């Protein structure tokens, strides 16, 4: 097999040279592809000088867009995605590829305790993992890790689903689960990044809620809608029982709750059918 390493990079001049050097020490890697996402520093020049193939976006399109560009241009049958900021240790690549050789389609480097950038992000990632585990009925150890090895042909099936922002790991993982491909995890430790983070607290908070809904819509929307529908139905029945006992009548509030319960269930059912069409075999 041929192996390609894809590094999305934006203003990573402080770390990218050393990252490429470490990858080159792995003599089985056939290609190192750096996708420069509109950097304003010396990132592309340093990457070229270090020996990587560089593709430059004319302006910043987002981390996910860089991943898609890398996947489309990678020559390898297996693609390893990792950050260019020094967080991911290239020495862990063989561990990921060992699982690929065992027959897995997607192998994710699962960050262990102490690897999260902040307490808040650690809590958010735990919530993501628990929700994804519930939706997929598989143990999800790290939904948002960007360090992963994947079979190129299968990953390219879902390129059209991937967002241009930072949530490509979430999207690709849930897509693989939905398609019935084999996913596994390898424990890793993520180091502190070199340079300034591109994550912003306010945008990150909005992204948190968007990812929650994305997890649901990418896998099984009905699993997300059904609990809300049941809760409303129980509330409607309880309120109806109370008003019938006290006032001997059926109130507008009961009608509203029953209607809401039915509407939410139907929305989930329709969304489930739409999601199924997203994964229809193109062949």
Backbone as CSV, one residue per row, in Angstrom:
resi,resn,N_x,N_y,N_z,CA_x,CA_y,CA_z,C_x,C_y,C_z
1,UNK,0.825,-1.202,0.000,0.000,0.000,0.000,0.858,1.249,0.000
2,UNK,0.293,2.325,-0.538,0.954,3.623,-0.484,0.295,4.454,0.615
3,UNK,1.132,5.166,1.360,0.645,5.943,2.497,0.899,7.434,2.269
4,UNK,-0.168,8.220,2.444,-0.063,9.679,2.341,-0.399,10.302,3.690
5,UNK,0.382,11.298,4.082,0.083,12.064,5.288,-0.386,13.448,4.853
6,UNK,-1.567,13.839,5.312,-2.140,15.143,4.962,-2.119,16.039,6.193
7,UNK,-1.498,17.217,6.034,-1.392,18.190,7.121,-2.107,19.483,6.732
8,UNK,-3.312,19.728,7.258,-3.926,21.043,7.038,-3.188,22.066,7.893
9,UNK,-2.846,23.199,7.316,-2.011,24.155,8.062,-2.417,25.595,7.757
10,UNK,-2.514,26.376,8.816,-2.732,27.814,8.677,-1.884,28.527,9.723
11,UNK,-0.897,29.250,9.261,0.018,29.993,10.145,0.663,29.077,11.188
12,UNK,1.251,27.996,10.721,1.909,27.027,11.605,3.421,27.011,11.378
13,UNK,3.991,28.168,11.094,5.424,28.249,10.802,6.287,27.759,11.961
14,UNK,5.796,27.904,13.178,6.589,27.522,14.336,6.735,26.033,14.532
15,UNK,5.831,25.237,13.940,5.845,23.797,14.213,5.942,22.921,12.977
16,UNK,5.567,23.451,11.818,5.391,22.563,10.669,6.693,21.932,10.181
17,UNK,7.792,22.655,10.256,9.070,22.106,9.812,9.477,20.882,10.614
18,UNK,9.357,20.971,11.932,9.722,19.859,12.808,8.758,18.690,12.637
19,UNK,7.478,18.997,12.415,6.484,17.943,12.216,6.797,17.134,10.963
20,UNK,7.128,17.838,9.878,7.467,17.159,8.630,8.737,16.324,8.796
21,UNK,9.706,16.855,9.487,10.966,16.140,9.712,10.727,14.822,10.441
22,UNK,9.851,14.849,11.451,9.551,13.633,12.204,8.819,12.608,11.338
23,UNK,7.925,13.087,10.474,7.195,12.173,9.590,8.147,11.520,8.599
24,UNK,9.105,12.301,8.093,10.063,11.767,7.134,10.927,10.648,7.715
25,UNK,11.074,10.631,9.017,11.839,9.573,9.660,11.123,8.225,9.596
26,UNK,9.824,8.259,9.292,9.066,7.025,9.079,9.234,6.647,7.609
27,UNK,10.101,5.726,7.318,10.489,5.478,5.931,9.398,4.840,5.071
28,UNK,8.264,4.449,5.670,7.192,3.833,4.885,6.210,4.866,4.329
29,UNK,6.311,6.128,4.747,5.411,7.171,4.252,5.835,7.581,2.844
30,UNK,4.913,7.471,1.896,5.227,7.760,0.497,5.052,9.230,0.128
31,UNK,4.213,9.938,0.889,3.893,11.318,0.500,3.489,12.134,1.721
32,UNK,4.025,13.333,1.819,3.602,14.290,2.841,2.996,15.484,2.114
33,UNK,1.708,15.681,2.322,0.978,16.724,1.607,0.503,17.783,2.591
34,UNK,1.022,18.986,2.457,0.614,20.105,3.307,-0.373,20.972,2.532
35,UNK,-1.538,21.177,3.119,-2.533,22.061,2.506,-2.515,23.371,3.280
36,UNK,-1.934,24.384,2.666,-1.809,25.699,3.286,-3.113,26.467,3.102
37,UNK,-3.813,26.699,4.201,-5.127,27.333,4.139,-5.020,28.851,4.277
38,UNK,-4.378,29.466,3.308,-4.291,30.928,3.275,-3.425,31.519,4.371
39,UNK,-2.300,30.886,4.665,-1.414,31.392,5.725,-0.845,32.760,5.372
40,UNK,-0.611,33.573,6.416,0.006,34.877,6.220,1.438,34.893,6.737
41,UNK,1.930,33.730,7.188,3.318,33.644,7.638,4.117,32.775,6.650
42,UNK,5.211,32.198,7.110,6.101,31.446,6.227,5.764,29.953,6.162
43,UNK,4.560,29.581,6.534,4.186,28.160,6.573,4.446,27.429,5.258
44,UNK,3.961,27.910,4.102,4.186,27.152,2.857,5.655,27.059,2.470
45,UNK,6.414,28.129,2.683,7.830,28.108,2.336,8.606,27.107,3.199
46,UNK,8.308,27.107,4.486,8.986,26.174,5.394,8.630,24.736,5.044
47,UNK,7.354,24.500,4.722,6.912,23.147,4.372,7.602,22.645,3.106
48,UNK,7.698,23.508,2.099,8.387,23.120,0.856,9.860,22.840,1.109
49,UNK,10.479,23.699,1.892,11.896,23.537,2.186,12.160,22.241,2.961
50,UNK,11.181,21.832,3.764,11.324,20.603,4.550,11.114,19.352,3.705
51,UNK,10.565,19.528,2.503,10.416,18.386,1.597,8.994,17.924,1.370
52,UNK,8.022,18.675,1.841,6.630,18.283,1.650,6.079,18.855,0.353
53,UNK,5.074,18.206,-0.190,4.331,18.750,-1.317,3.309,19.732,-0.756
54,UNK,3.233,20.925,-1.297,2.367,21.971,-0.729,1.301,22.393,-1.735
55,UNK,0.072,22.420,-1.273,-1.043,22.980,-2.047,-1.568,24.173,-1.257
56,UNK,-1.676,25.315,-1.906,-2.047,26.541,-1.201,-3.421,27.038,-1.621
57,UNK,-4.287,27.269,-0.638,-5.553,27.930,-0.895,-5.298,29.426,-1.062
58,UNK,-5.938,30.082,-2.026,-5.711,31.524,-2.218,-6.214,32.372,-1.056
59,UNK,-7.103,31.804,-0.257,-7.596,32.471,0.952,-8.035,31.379,1.922
60,UNK,-8.247,31.755,3.172,-8.603,30.765,4.184,-10.027,30.257,3.972
61,UNK,-10.152,28.945,3.792,-11.456,28.327,3.561,-11.929,27.521,4.762
62,UNK,-11.029,27.213,5.690,-11.403,26.422,6.848,-10.652,25.102,6.900
63,UNK,-10.558,24.559,8.109,-9.839,23.312,8.317,-10.432,22.156,7.510
64,UNK,-11.770,22.077,7.499,-12.425,21.010,6.745,-12.172,21.112,5.259
65,UNK,-12.137,22.338,4.741,-11.854,22.537,3.316,-10.438,22.077,2.984
66,UNK,-9.499,22.340,3.898,-8.123,21.888,3.694,-8.044,20.366,3.693
67,UNK,-8.814,19.722,4.568,-8.861,18.264,4.609,-9.388,17.710,3.282
68,UNK,-10.431,18.330,2.763,-11.013,17.861,1.499,-10.035,18.033,0.343
69,UNK,-9.337,19.154,0.324,-8.325,19.368,-0.710,-7.230,18.312,-0.613
70,UNK,-6.792,18.028,0.610,-5.762,17.021,0.814,-6.209,15.646,0.370
71,UNK,-7.444,15.273,0.708,-7.962,13.950,0.343,-8.078,13.798,-1.165
72,UNK,-8.497,14.866,-1.829,-8.655,14.793,-3.289,-7.317,14.662,-4.009
73,UNK,-6.274,15.202,-3.416,-4.975,15.220,-4.082,-4.000,14.158,-3.570
74,UNK,-4.373,13.459,-2.505,-3.481,12.438,-1.953,-3.415,11.230,-2.887
75,UNK,-2.216,10.718,-3.083,-2.022,9.574,-3.974,-2.115,8.237,-3.253
76,UNK,-2.031,8.244,-1.942,-1.992,7.009,-1.178,-3.328,6.310,-1.065
77,UNK,-3.277,4.998,-0.898,-4.482,4.214,-0.642,-4.932,4.386,0.799
78,UNK,-3.977,4.711,1.671,-4.269,5.017,3.063,-3.846,6.457,3.314
79,UNK,-4.738,7.245,3.935,-4.430,8.641,4.241,-4.372,8.808,5.752
80,UNK,-3.306,9.435,6.225,-3.193,9.778,7.641,-3.381,11.282,7.768
81,UNK,-4.406,11.679,8.495,-4.651,13.094,8.766,-4.103,13.428,10.140
82,UNK,-3.386,14.518,10.251,-2.896,14.965,11.554,-2.684,16.469,11.543
83,UNK,-2.636,17.056,12.724,-2.441,18.501,12.841,-0.975,18.859,12.604
84,UNK,-0.765,20.076,12.123,0.590,20.543,11.836,1.160,21.400,12.959
85,UNK,0.453,21.456,14.084,0.850,22.371,15.159,1.661,21.712,16.273
86,UNK,2.088,20.479,16.070,2.915,19.805,17.059,2.146,19.020,18.104
87,UNK,0.811,19.015,18.044,0.019,18.271,19.019,0.127,16.764,18.820
88,UNK,0.187,16.342,17.567,0.170,14.919,17.254,1.588,14.404,17.002
89,UNK,1.921,13.292,17.623,3.249,12.693,17.511,3.276,11.706,16.347
90,UNK,4.081,11.957,15.317,4.161,11.041,14.180,4.555,9.616,14.565
91,UNK,5.192,9.456,15.720,5.570,8.108,16.164,4.353,7.240,16.449
92,UNK,3.175,7.855,16.567,1.951,7.085,16.782,1.333,6.574,15.485
93,UNK,1.841,7.041,14.353,1.274,6.625,13.063,1.313,5.111,12.880
94,UNK,2.436,4.427,13.181,2.444,2.962,13.016,1.354,2.249,13.815
95,UNK,0.985,2.801,14.976,-0.078,2.194,15.789,-1.415,2.258,15.056
96,UNK,-1.656,3.385,14.386,-2.892,3.532,13.630,-2.906,2.590,12.432
97,UNK,-1.770,2.515,11.744,-1.701,1.685,10.545,-1.782,0.195,10.871
98,UNK,-1.360,-0.173,12.063,-1.467,-1.574,12.481,-2.931,-2.008,12.512
99,UNK,-3.799,-1.100,12.966,-5.228,-1.404,12.988,-5.813,-1.447,11.580
100,UNK,-5.321,-0.563,10.703,-5.758,-0.589,9.309,-5.432,-1.946,8.692
101,UNK,-4.234,-2.442,8.962,-3.807,-3.738,8.429,-4.646,-4.880,8.976
102,UNK,-5.262,-4.667,10.141,-6.125,-5.691,10.719,-7.518,-5.696,10.101
103,UNK,-7.769,-4.734,9.214,-9.041,-4.719,8.493,-9.967,-3.568,8.806
104,UNK,-9.553,-2.662,9.688,-10.403,-1.503,9.997,-10.336,-0.481,8.872
105,UNK,-11.424,0.265,8.718,-11.503,1.277,7.658,-11.128,2.667,8.159
106,UNK,-11.389,2.936,9.435,-11.066,4.228,10.046,-10.480,3.975,11.429
107,UNK,-9.297,4.531,11.670,-8.646,4.394,12.978,-8.391,5.796,13.519
108,UNK,-8.905,6.061,14.717,-8.816,7.396,15.309,-7.871,7.370,16.501
109,UNK,-6.990,8.363,16.569,-6.137,8.526,17.736,-6.933,9.161,18.863
110,UNK,-7.277,8.372,19.880,-8.121,8.851,20.973,-7.266,9.503,22.052
111,UNK,-7.476,10.796,22.272,-6.695,11.539,23.257,-7.034,11.078,24.674
112,UNK,-6.005,10.811,25.450,-6.202,10.333,26.805,-6.297,11.510,27.774
113,UNK,-6.582,11.209,29.024,-6.753,12.241,30.044,-5.507,13.118,30.132
114,UNK,-5.723,14.417,30.162,-4.605,15.351,30.206,-4.221,15.896,28.857
115,UNK,-4.880,15.383,27.783,-4.543,15.832,26.428,-5.433,16.961,25.938
116,UNK,-6.515,17.283,26.669,-7.430,18.318,26.218,-6.831,19.709,26.448
117,UNK,-7.148,20.628,25.565,-6.591,21.981,25.630,-7.111,22.757,26.836
118,UNK,-8.333,22.461,27.277,-8.917,23.165,28.419,-9.971,22.279,29.057
119,UNK,-10.370,22.639,30.282,-11.399,21.866,30.980,-12.717,21.924,30.213
120,UNK,-13.048,23.116,29.708,-14.299,23.287,28.963,-14.366,22.408,27.729
121,UNK,-13.285,22.383,26.975,-13.274,21.556,25.764,-13.278,20.077,26.127
122,UNK,-12.654,19.733,27.251,-12.670,18.345,27.697,-14.088,17.888,28.023
123,UNK,-14.856,18.761,28.715,-16.246,18.440,29.057,-17.094,18.332,27.791
124,UNK,-16.885,19.280,26.866,-17.642,19.256,25.612,-17.379,17.974,24.834
125,UNK,-16.105,17.583,24.747,-15.773,16.369,24.013,-16.366,15.127,24.662
126,UNK,-16.444,15.120,25.999,-17.050,13.984,26.701,-18.540,13.891,26.363
127,UNK,-19.199,15.048,26.293,-20.613,15.066,25.920,-20.795,14.573,24.484
128,UNK,-19.916,15.032,23.581,-19.971,14.560,22.194,-19.848,13.045,22.143
129,UNK,-18.861,12.514,22.864,-18.588,11.077,22.828,-19.779,10.273,23.343
130,UNK,-20.385,10.754,24.443,-21.530,10.039,25.011,-22.730,10.068,24.075
131,UNK,-22.975,11.226,23.470,-24.100,11.341,22.546,-23.876,10.470,21.309
132,UNK,-22.664,10.515,20.772,-22.350,9.707,19.588,-22.449,8.216,19.895
133,UNK,-22.041,7.819,21.102,-22.150,6.414,21.505,-23.621,5.988,21.564
134,UNK,-24.460,6.878,22.096,-25.904,6.584,22.160,-26.496,6.463,20.761
135,UNK,-26.133,7.399,19.879,-26.705,7.416,18.537,-26.258,6.209,17.710
136,UNK,-24.975,5.876,17.798,-24.418,4.826,16.938,-24.456,3.434,17.567
137,UNK,-24.693,3.389,18.892,-24.673,2.127,19.645,-23.306,1.456,19.573
138,UNK,-22.284,2.275,19.420,-20.892,1.828,19.464,-20.146,2.735,20.437
139,UNK,-19.154,2.187,21.105,-18.356,2.979,22.019,-17.513,3.978,21.236
140,UNK,-17.747,5.258,21.462,-16.993,6.318,20.797,-16.042,6.922,21.819
141,UNK,-14.748,6.744,21.609,-13.753,7.192,22.590,-13.301,8.629,22.362
142,UNK,-13.270,9.074,21.108,-12.880,10.455,20.817,-13.457,10.845,19.469
143,UNK,-14.568,11.572,19.518,-15.288,11.916,18.291,-14.614,13.021,17.507
144,UNK,-13.896,13.933,18.186,-13.394,15.139,17.533,-11.894,15.139,17.271
145,UNK,-11.222,14.022,17.505,-9.785,13.971,17.252,-9.486,14.082,15.758
146,UNK,-8.530,14.945,15.419,-8.144,15.127,14.022,-7.014,14.216,13.585
147,UNK,-6.529,13.366,14.494,-5.441,12.435,14.183,-6.060,11.091,13.839
148,UNK,-6.030,10.732,12.547,-6.725,9.522,12.114,-6.140,8.958,10.835
149,UNK,-6.270,7.660,10.673,-5.865,6.979,9.442,-7.109,6.364,8.823
150,UNK,-7.206,6.439,7.507,-8.444,6.024,6.851,-8.146,5.465,5.463
151,UNK,-8.979,4.554,5.022,-8.877,4.050,3.651,-9.401,5.138,2.717
152,UNK,-8.582,5.547,1.788,-8.883,6.715,0.957,-10.170,6.563,0.162
153,UNK,-10.395,5.389,-0.412,-11.571,5.223,-1.261,-12.864,5.375,-0.465
154,UNK,-12.855,4.896,0.777,-14.053,5.013,1.607,-14.236,6.441,2.122
155,UNK,-13.141,7.095,2.469,-13.236,8.479,2.949,-13.786,9.393,1.855
156,UNK,-13.360,9.172,0.630,-13.788,10.041,-0.470,-15.273,9.901,-0.783
157,UNK,-15.893,8.811,-0.336,-17.337,8.653,-0.528,-18.115,9.754,0.201
158,UNK,-17.522,10.277,1.287,-18.253,11.209,2.145,-17.723,12.629,2.080
159,UNK,-16.860,12.920,1.117,-16.296,14.270,1.025,-17.388,15.327,0.893
160,UNK,-18.435,15.008,0.148,-19.503,16.000,-0.059,-20.247,16.326,1.239
161,UNK,-20.142,15.442,2.248,-20.807,15.690,3.526,-19.994,16.573,4.458
162,UNK,-18.681,16.616,4.230,-17.790,17.281,5.183,-17.960,18.794,5.143
163,UNK,-18.025,19.434,6.311,-18.113,20.893,6.366,-16.743,21.507,6.113
164,UNK,-16.714,22.787,5.824,-15.439,23.471,5.610,-14.797,23.902,6.922
165,UNK,-15.537,23.832,8.021,-15.013,24.258,9.309,-14.297,23.147,10.058
166,UNK,-14.331,23.239,11.393,-13.548,22.348,12.240,-14.223,21.018,12.568
167,UNK,-15.467,20.794,12.178,-16.168,19.592,12.618,-16.071,18.425,11.642
168,UNK,-15.058,18.432,10.775,-14.921,17.304,9.843,-14.715,15.969,10.561
169,UNK,-13.973,15.898,11.718,-13.819,14.591,12.379,-15.162,14.005,12.824
170,UNK,-16.031,14.856,13.376,-17.353,14.406,13.802,-18.133,13.850,12.628
171,UNK,-18.166,14.601,11.540,-18.931,14.217,10.360,-18.431,12.913,9.776
172,UNK,-17.128,12.793,9.606,-16.580,11.592,8.971,-16.781,10.357,9.852
173,UNK,-16.612,10.492,11.167,-16.788,9.351,12.055,-18.225,8.835,12.018
174,UNK,-19.202,9.740,12.149,-20.598,9.322,12.140,-20.999,8.767,10.780
175,UNK,-20.422,9.308,9.709,-20.708,8.786,8.365,-20.201,7.352,8.217
176,UNK,-19.016,7.074,8.747,-18.472,5.718,8.684,-19.340,4.743,9.481
177,UNK,-19.786,5.162,10.661,-20.673,4.308,11.449,-21.957,4.020,10.683
178,UNK,-22.544,5.071,10.107,-23.819,4.933,9.404,-23.678,4.008,8.196
179,UNK,-22.549,4.087,7.507,-22.331,3.262,6.316,-21.960,1.822,6.655
180,UNK,-21.739,1.539,7.931,-21.410,0.180,8.336,-19.942,-0.172,8.196
181,UNK,-19.077,0.836,8.069,-17.640,0.580,7.985,-17.060,0.377,9.388
182,UNK,-15.907,-0.259,9.430,-15.287,-0.601,10.718,-14.467,0.565,11.258
183,UNK,-14.748,0.945,12.508,-14.075,2.065,13.159,-13.473,1.581,14.475
184,UNK,-12.256,2.011,14.767,-11.646,1.670,16.049,-10.787,2.822,16.532
185,UNK,-10.228,2.675,17.739,-9.487,3.762,18.378,-8.158,3.258,18.914
186,UNK,-7.168,4.148,18.886,-5.851,3.875,19.446,-5.543,4.989,20.441
187,UNK,-5.217,4.666,21.681,-4.935,5.723,22.667,-3.668,6.498,22.329
188,UNK,-3.749,7.821,22.401,-2.594,8.683,22.152,-2.568,9.793,23.195
189,UNK,-1.449,10.463,23.282,-1.358,11.666,24.104,-1.085,12.842,23.176
190,UNK,-1.916,13.859,23.262,-1.743,15.060,22.446,-0.967,16.100,23.238
191,UNK,0.106,16.593,22.656,0.925,17.601,23.320,0.293,18.982,23.174
192,UNK,0.814,19.928,23.924,0.354,21.303,23.802,0.779,21.845,22.453
193,UNK,-0.140,22.515,21.768,0.151,23.025,20.439,1.216,24.115,20.482
194,UNK,1.927,24.240,19.370,2.902,25.312,19.195,2.231,26.430,18.404
195,UNK,2.287,27.638,18.925,1.654,28.754,18.236,0.260,29.033,18.776
196,UNK,-0.425,29.959,18.141,-1.729,30.423,18.598,-2.841,29.543,18.065
197,UNK,-3.801,29.219,18.939,-4.939,28.398,18.533,-5.874,29.186,17.621
198,UNK,-6.521,28.471,16.695,-7.486,29.097,15.791,-8.908,28.976,16.313
199,UNK,-9.050,28.432,17.539,-10.373,28.280,18.134,-10.731,29.551,18.908
200,UNK,-11.980,30.018,18.749,-12.456,31.203,19.451,-13.611,30.808,20.372
201,UNK,-13.610,31.266,21.636,-14.604,30.834,22.615,-16.053,30.986,22.154
202,UNK,-16.408,32.158,21.602,-17.796,32.390,21.203,-18.171,31.496,20.024
203,UNK,-17.318,31.487,19.003,-17.581,30.637,17.845,-17.595,29.174,18.257
204,UNK,-16.718,28.820,19.183,-16.628,27.445,19.649,-17.913,27.025,20.352
205,UNK,-18.526,27.937,21.101,-19.772,27.632,21.798,-20.899,27.368,20.804
206,UNK,-20.964,28.195,19.776,-21.969,27.991,18.729,-21.719,26.658,18.030
207,UNK,-20.439,26.386,17.766,-20.076,25.139,17.087,-20.471,23.926,17.923
208,UNK,-20.403,24.065,19.251,-20.784,22.972,20.139,-22.213,22.510,19.850
209,UNK,-23.149,23.466,19.782,-24.543,23.108,19.541,-24.757,22.610,18.116
210,UNK,-24.041,23.178,17.168,-24.165,22.718,15.784,-23.703,21.272,15.650
211,UNK,-22.623,20.927,16.353,-22.117,19.556,16.287,-23.107,18.589,16.924
212,UNK,-23.755,19.001,18.009,-24.755,18.150,18.648,-25.847,17.760,17.634
213,UNK,-26.345,18.755,16.894,-27.380,18.469,15.907,-26.815,17.705,14.712
214,UNK,-25.576,17.975,14.355,-24.951,17.269,13.238,-24.820,15.780,13.548
215,UNK,-24.443,15.460,14.788,-24.330,14.055,15.189,-25.655,13.340,14.947
216,UNK,-26.741,13.995,15.353,-28.064,13.389,15.201,-28.451,13.222,13.743
217,UNK,-28.297,14.292,12.957,-28.752,14.252,11.577,-27.894,13.346,10.702
218,UNK,-26.631,13.145,11.075,-25.765,12.292,10.265,-25.979,10.813,10.539
219,UNK,-26.548,10.486,11.689,-26.679,9.061,11.994,-28.145,8.611,12.019
220,UNK,-28.877,9.002,13.038,-30.266,8.568,13.151,-31.093,9.660,13.821
221,UNK,-31.660,10.560,13.040,-32.417,11.684,13.613,-33.557,11.239,14.523
222,UNK,-34.177,10.107,14.207,-35.314,9.659,15.008,-34.906,9.374,16.448
223,UNK,-33.665,8.929,16.650,-33.188,8.676,18.009,-33.096,9.959,18.816
224,UNK,-32.909,11.080,18.137,-32.843,12.361,18.817,-34.251,12.929,19.037
225,UNK,-35.120,12.790,18.037,-36.452,13.375,18.124,-37.390,12.566,19.022
226,UNK,-37.254,11.235,19.011,-38.201,10.376,19.712,-38.291,10.651,21.223
227,UNK,-37.168,10.817,21.943,-37.290,11.101,23.382,-38.069,12.377,23.677
228,UNK,-37.869,13.423,22.859,-38.615,14.670,23.063,-40.109,14.449,22.802
229,UNK,-40.408,13.652,21.790,-41.799,13.352,21.468,-42.471,12.595,22.609
230,UNK,-41.752,11.634,23.176,-42.309,10.836,24.281,-42.546,11.703,25.514
231,UNK,-41.578,12.589,25.814,-41.727,13.480,26.974,-42.965,14.357,26.824
232,UNK,-43.154,14.939,25.639,-44.334,15.783,25.407,-45.618,14.974,25.515
233,UNK,-45.592,13.742,25.009,-46.786,12.891,25.074,-47.143,12.581,26.526
234,UNK,-46.128,12.289,27.341,-46.366,12.003,28.758,-46.909,13.241,29.474
235,UNK,-46.323,14.421,29.159,-46.812,15.665,29.763,-48.262,15.930,29.358
236,UNK,-48.581,15.696,28.085,-49.941,15.926,27.597,-50.931,15.007,28.299
237,UNK,-50.546,13.743,28.447,-51.428,12.779,29.107,-51.610,13.120,30.579
238,UNK,-50.511,13.511,31.235,-50.602,13.894,32.639,-51.488,15.102,32.854
239,UNK,-51.318,16.114,31.978,-52.138,17.327,32.108,-53.616,17.042,31.809
240,UNK,-53.833,16.175,30.812,-55.214,15.796,30.478,-55.874,15.070,31.649
241,UNK,-55.119,14.159,32.293,-55.661,13.444,33.449,-56.015,14.400,34.581
242,UNK,-55.147,15.391,34.797,-55.387,16.367,35.868,-56.634,17.217,35.581
243,UNK,-56.722,17.750,34.355,-57.860,18.618,34.017,-59.171,17.826,33.952
244,UNK,-59.077,16.575,33.542,-60.289,15.746,33.492,-60.811,15.471,34.898
245,UNK,-59.867,15.238,35.816,-60.254,14.951,37.202,-60.777,16.211,37.897
246,UNK,-60.102,17.344,37.678,-60.468,18.580,38.385,-61.616,19.338,37.732
247,UNK,-61.592,19.412,36.380,-62.546,20.293,35.685,-63.462,19.550,34.710
248,UNK,-63.235,18.247,34.575,-64.052,17.418,33.690,-64.034,17.906,32.249
249,UNK,-62.843,18.325,31.779,-62.751,18.785,30.385,-61.339,18.608,29.818
250,UNK,-61.289,18.647,28.490,-60.036,18.538,27.736,-59.595,19.956,27.358
251,UNK,-58.395,20.365,27.783,-57.974,21.764,27.613,-57.130,21.966,26.353
252,UNK,-56.986,23.238,25.991,-56.149,23.582,24.842,-54.692,23.200,25.071
253,UNK,-54.215,23.289,26.324,-52.835,22.932,26.612,-52.574,21.458,26.309
254,UNK,-53.506,20.602,26.643,-53.351,19.179,26.328,-53.292,18.972,24.821
255,UNK,-54.157,19.677,24.097,-54.170,19.558,22.639,-52.844,20.032,22.053
256,UNK,-52.320,21.139,22.591,-51.056,21.682,22.101,-49.914,20.700,22.343
257,UNK,-49.874,20.109,23.543,-48.803,19.157,23.866,-48.899,17.896,23.021
258,UNK,-50.109,17.382,22.824,-50.287,16.196,21.981,-49.868,16.499,20.535
259,UNK,-50.274,17.670,20.046,-49.915,18.058,18.678,-48.404,18.195,18.519
260,UNK,-47.762,18.833,19.530,-46.306,18.963,19.486,-45.613,17.626,19.488
261,UNK,-46.116,16.693,20.293,-45.533,15.356,20.352,-45.607,14.661,18.992
262,UNK,-46.779,14.744,18.351,-46.949,14.098,17.040,-46.076,14.762,15.990
263,UNK,-46.012,16.103,16.001,-45.219,16.827,15.001,-43.724,16.498,15.122
264,UNK,-43.220,16.464,16.370,-41.802,16.147,16.572,-41.494,14.726,16.101
265,UNK,-42.404,13.802,16.393,-42.197,12.415,15.932,-42.166,12.349,14.413
266,UNK,-43.093,13.036,13.755,-43.144,13.014,12.290,-41.904,13.687,11.686
267,UNK,-41.422,14.762,12.311,-40.193,15.414,11.842,-39.020,14.451,11.925
268,UNK,-38.948,13.702,13.022,-37.880,12.716,13.157,-37.982,11.630,12.120
269,UNK,-39.202,11.198,11.830,-39.412,10.135,10.844,-39.008,10.584,9.450
270,UNK,-39.403,11.803,9.103,-39.031,12.348,7.786,-37.526,12.545,7.696
271,UNK,-36.926,13.076,8.760,-35.480,13.294,8.779,-34.731,11.962,8.636
272,UNK,-35.282,10.912,9.231,-34.669,9.584,9.127,-34.623,9.128,7.668
273,UNK,-35.695,9.378,6.930,-35.737,8.976,5.524,-34.768,9.809,4.679
274,UNK,-34.676,11.098,4.988,-33.744,11.966,4.269,-32.307,11.534,4.517
275,UNK,-32.007,11.207,5.784,-30.651,10.754,6.124,-30.315,9.468,5.385
276,UNK,-31.285,8.567,5.268,-31.057,7.308,4.543,-30.688,7.583,3.089
277,UNK,-31.310,8.599,2.486,-31.005,8.938,1.095,-29.587,9.480,0.944
278,UNK,-29.073,10.139,2.007,-27.711,10.686,1.956,-26.675,9.573,1.788
279,UNK,-27.000,8.374,2.279,-26.036,7.289,2.232,-26.385,6.262,1.157
280,UNK,-27.265,6.639,0.255,-27.626,5.736,-0.836,-26.394,5.446,-1.672
281,UNK,-26.182,4.166,-1.970,-25.005,3.741,-2.735,-25.028,4.399,-4.115
282,UNK,-23.987,5.151,-4.428,-23.912,5.852,-5.715,-23.817,4.902,-6.897
283,UNK,-23.404,3.648,-6.620,-23.300,2.693,-7.711,-24.665,2.119,-8.097
